[in-house]
Amino acid sequence: MSNPNLNPNRRPIPPIPPDARFRAREGVLARELDGEAVLLDVASGRYFGLNDSGRRIWALLSGDLTLETLAGTLAAEFARPPENLLEDVVELLGELEREGLVDRVG
């Protein structure tokens, strides 16, 4: 997945296990706009957009929930199999981590 708007200096990340926990990085602001989330990395001045499911994942990032738990919560809310959602959650959080928008906890 190539996006020219992504940070060309993204850092490589280790694999993300299902029991990983994440939280929003300090200095990243989020606002909802028409059912989507707009993230602003204050340090770089860069904006990022998240769709409805991405917005919901962002809202659940407290550092307390594992990715499996996040996927289970989303499965109940979006009526989709948790296994499929776990793949989506891992993919999104991997991208957000590479962009420096989230931190792994623990």
Protein Blocks (a to p, Z undefined) as FASTA:
>chain_A
ZZfkbcfkbccdddddfkbccdddehiacddeehiacdddfknopacdddfklmmmmmmm
nolacfklmmmmmmmmnopafklmmmmmmmmmmmmmmnopacceZZ
